[in-house]
């Protein structure tokens, strides 16, 4: 079971430890261009270990909101290369390399995506900061690389990394381009299944197989959504077609700034209200609360 609890009471910073239980905190729940609730990045904490899944352009600010910084977070896992998910990683890299007495943080990342993340996104601002024995810097000059391993679940191939008591099961998702009909045609993007208890879709177009499959294993699911039909995210309209028993385990995140004004995006709909709890979901994912798993 899990509980939803208040954090940062009386202005205290969010602890990066727990008494041993799993804790998930969305430091942002908004879409790429959201201004009201940051971007969809999330901290996973258990015992003395933690992982920040994605650090977007607003990620350092979102950490500051809960009394943390990119110097406090010691482990990162990027899901894909859109700026709302990796736009803060240059700050992570440079702050940790050039702040006195700072140490390299860890990064959980597959080899295929490591090369893409570096060459297409981070190298431009990082590789020429200094010459390391005559060569440009590489991602592993800024991060200790932690490599997930291949696993199978129900005959399907995934990847897994165990960071102390935290297990991240990583799966490819079909996010972009919008013409992609399979993950093989998609740019790198992934979702995560945390400790085989909480499933987070990552960014993805509507693909009912994943939420239906993981609803049988997960205690709770968090699915990204957009408030209009079409494009590179699952729409609220499409997610509403999922079976009731799947929706009843699902919170929605990655929503636009008008999520709480359904009259601006759900007006005229006959099969949903735009209020998740009324439509059979658990609700909107809340920013800066703790989802605590006992």
C-alpha positions in Angstrom: 0.0 0.0 0.0 1.0 3.6 -0.4 0.1 6.9 1.2 0.2 10.5 0.0 2.0 12.7 2.5 3.0 16.3 2.9 6.7 17.1 2.6 8.9 20.1 3.5 6.9 21.0 6.6 7.8 24.4 8.1 10.1 25.0 5.1 12.5 22.2 5.9 14.3 20.6 2.9 13.2 17.3 1.5 15.4 14.5 3.1 17.2 12.3 0.6 16.8 9.4 2.9 13.9 7.4 4.3 13.5 4.9 7.2 13.7 2.2 4.6 10.5 2.6 2.7 10.2 3.6 -0.9 9.2 7.3 -1.6 8.4 9.0 -4.9 8.3 12.7 -5.1 7.4 14.5 -8.4 9.3 17.8 -8.1 7.3 18.8 -11.2 4.2 17.5 -12.9 3.8 19.9 -15.8 4.2 19.5 -19.6 7.3 20.7 -21.5 6.2 24.3 -21.6 4.3 24.5 -18.3 5.0 27.3 -16.0 2.7 26.5 -13.0 4.0 23.2 -11.8 7.5 22.9 -13.3 8.3 20.0 -15.6 7.8 16.3 -15.0 10.9 15.2 -13.1 10.7 12.9 -10.1 12.8 11.9 -7.1 12.9 8.2 -6.0 14.2 7.8 -2.5 14.6 4.7 -0.4 16.9 4.2 2.7 20.2 5.9 1.9 19.8 5.8 -1.9 18.0 8.1 -4.3 17.6 8.7 -8.0 16.4 11.8 -9.9 14.5 10.6 -13.0 15.0 13.4 -15.5 16.3 16.9 -14.8 14.8 19.4 -17.2 15.4 23.0 -17.8 13.4 23.8 -14.7 14.9 20.9 -12.8 17.4 22.9 -10.8 14.7 25.4 -9.8 12.3 22.5 -8.9 15.1 21.1 -6.7 15.5 24.5 -5.1 11.7 24.5 -4.4 12.2 21.6 -2.0 15.5 22.8 -0.5 17.8 20.8 -2.6 20.3 21.5 -5.4 22.2 19.6 -8.2 25.1 19.3 -5.8 22.9 17.4 -3.3 21.4 14.9 -5.7 23.9 12.1 -6.3 22.3 9.9 -8.9 20.4 10.7 -12.2 18.5 8.7 -14.7 17.5 10.5 -18.0 14.7 9.0 -20.0 15.1 10.9 -23.3 16.6 14.1 -24.8 13.7 16.6 -24.8 14.8 19.7 -22.9 12.1 19.3 -20.2 13.8 16.1 -19.3 17.6 16.7 -19.8 17.8 20.5 -20.0 19.2 20.8 -16.5 21.9 18.1 -16.9 24.5 20.6 -18.2 24.2 22.5 -14.9 24.5 19.2 -13.1 27.6 18.3 -15.0 29.4 21.6 -14.7 28.5 22.4 -11.1 29.7 19.1 -9.9 32.9 19.3 -11.9 33.9 22.8 -11.1 32.5 23.4 -7.6 35.4 22.9 -5.1 35.1 19.6 -3.2 32.2 18.4 -5.3 32.3 14.8 -6.5 31.0 13.2 -9.7 27.4 12.1 -9.4 26.2 8.8 -10.8 24.1 8.3 -13.9 22.1 5.2 -14.7 22.0 5.0 -18.5 22.2 2.4 -21.3 25.1 2.5 -23.7 22.9 3.2 -26.7 21.4 6.3 -25.1 24.7 7.4 -23.5 26.3 8.1 -26.8 23.1 9.9 -28.1 22.7 12.0 -25.0 26.3 13.1 -25.1 26.9 13.7 -28.8 23.5 15.3 -29.6 22.8 17.3 -26.4 25.5 17.7 -23.7 28.8 17.7 -25.6 28.2 21.2 -27.1 28.4 22.9 -23.7 30.6 20.4 -21.9 33.2 18.7 -24.0 35.5 21.7 -24.6 35.6 23.1 -21.1 39.1 21.6 -20.7 41.4 19.2 -22.4 41.9 15.9 -20.6 45.2 14.5 -21.7 44.7 16.1 -25.1 41.2 14.8 -25.7 37.8 16.5 -25.3 35.8 15.6 -22.3 33.3 12.7 -22.3 30.1 12.0 -20.3 32.1 9.7 -18.0 34.3 12.7 -17.0 31.2 14.2 -15.5 29.3 11.2 -14.3 30.0 7.7 -12.9 28.2 5.6 -15.4 26.0 2.8 -14.0 24.9 0.3 -16.6 21.5 -1.5 -16.5 21.4 -5.2 -17.5 19.0 -7.1 -19.8 16.1 -8.9 -18.1 12.9 -10.5 -19.1 9.4 -10.1 -17.6 6.6 -12.3 -18.9 8.7 -13.0 -21.9 9.4 -9.4 -22.8 12.8 -7.8 -22.8 13.6 -4.9 -20.5 16.6 -3.5 -18.6 17.1 -3.4 -14.9 19.4 -1.5 -12.5 19.5 -2.0 -8.7 20.7 1.2 -7.0 20.8 -0.1 -3.4 17.2 -1.1 -2.6 15.8 0.8 -5.6 15.2 -1.2 -8.7 14.6 0.6 -12.0 13.1 -1.6 -14.7 13.5 0.4 -17.9 11.4 0.0 -21.0 11.4 1.7 -24.4 8.4 3.9 -25.3 7.0 5.2 -28.6 7.2 8.9 -28.1 8.5 10.7 -31.1 8.4 11.3 -34.1 4.6 11.3 -34.3 4.8 9.0 -37.4 6.5 6.2 -35.4 4.4 3.1 -35.2 6.8 1.1 -33.1 9.7 1.7 -30.7 12.1 0.6 -33.4 11.0 3.7 -35.4 11.2 6.0 -32.4 14.0 8.1 -31.0 15.2 6.9 -27.7 12.7 7.3 -24.9 11.9 5.1 -21.9 9.6 4.6 -18.9 10.4 3.0 -15.6 8.9 0.4 -13.2 10.1 1.2 -9.7 10.6 -1.8 -7.3 7.9 -3.5 -9.4 5.4 -1.5 -7.4 5.0 1.9 -9.2 5.0 2.2 -13.0 5.8 5.5 -14.6 5.0 5.7 -18.3 7.7 8.2 -19.3 6.8 10.2 -22.3 4.8 8.1 -24.8 2.1 8.2 -27.4 -1.0 6.1 -26.4 0.0 2.4 -26.3 -2.7 0.5 -24.3 -0.5 -2.6 -24.1 1.8 -1.0 -21.5 -0.7 0.3 -18.9 -2.8 -2.9 -19.3 0.2 -5.1 -18.9 1.7 -3.3 -16.0 -1.6 -2.8 -14.2 -1.5 -6.5 -13.4 1.8 -6.0 -11.5 1.9 -2.4 -10.2 0.2 -1.0 -7.1 -0.1 2.4 -8.7 0.7 3.9 -12.1 1.6 7.4 -13.3 0.8 8.1 -16.9 1.8 11.2 -18.9 -1.0 12.9 -20.7 -1.8 15.9 -22.9 -5.1 17.8 -22.9 -5.7 17.6 -26.6 -5.8 14.8 -29.2 -2.8 14.1 -31.6 0.9 14.7 -31.3 3.5 12.8 -29.3 1.8 12.2 -25.9 -1.1 10.0 -24.9 -4.2 12.3 -24.8 -6.6 12.3 -21.9 -9.3 11.3 -24.4 -7.3 8.1 -25.3 -6.4 7.2 -21.8 -10.1 7.5 -20.9 -10.7 4.5 -23.2 -8.6 2.2 -21.0 -10.5 -0.5 -18.9 -11.9 0.8 -15.6 -9.7 -1.5 -13.5 -6.6 0.0 -15.2 -7.7 3.6 -14.8 -8.5 3.0 -11.2 -4.8 2.5 -10.5 -3.6 5.5 -12.5 -2.6 9.1 -11.7 -2.0 11.5 -14.6 1.0 13.8 -15.0 2.7 15.9 -17.6 -0.4 18.1 -18.0 -0.7 21.6 -19.4 -1.2 24.7 -17.3 -4.9 24.6 -17.8 -5.4 21.2 -16.3 -7.7 22.6 -13.6 -9.9 24.4 -16.1 -11.6 21.6 -18.0 -14.0 24.0 -19.6 -11.0 25.2 -21.7 -10.1 21.7 -23.1 -12.9 19.2 -22.3 -15.9 21.3 -23.3 -18.2 19.4 -25.6 -16.8 16.0 -24.7 -19.6 13.5 -24.1 -17.5 10.6 -22.7 -15.4 12.4 -20.1 -15.6 15.4 -17.8 -12.0 16.4 -17.6 -12.0 15.8 -13.8 -9.9 12.6 -13.5 -11.5 11.3 -10.3 -15.0 11.6 -11.9 -13.7 9.8 -15.0 -12.4 6.8 -13.1 -8.7 7.7 -12.6 -7.0 8.3 -9.2 -6.6 11.9 -10.1 -3.9 14.4 -11.2 -0.4 13.6 -9.9 0.4 16.2 -7.3 3.7 18.2 -7.2 5.9 18.1 -4.1 4.0 15.6 -2.1 5.4 12.2 -1.1 4.0 8.9 -2.5 5.2 6.7 0.3 5.1 2.9 -0.1 5.0 0.9 3.1 
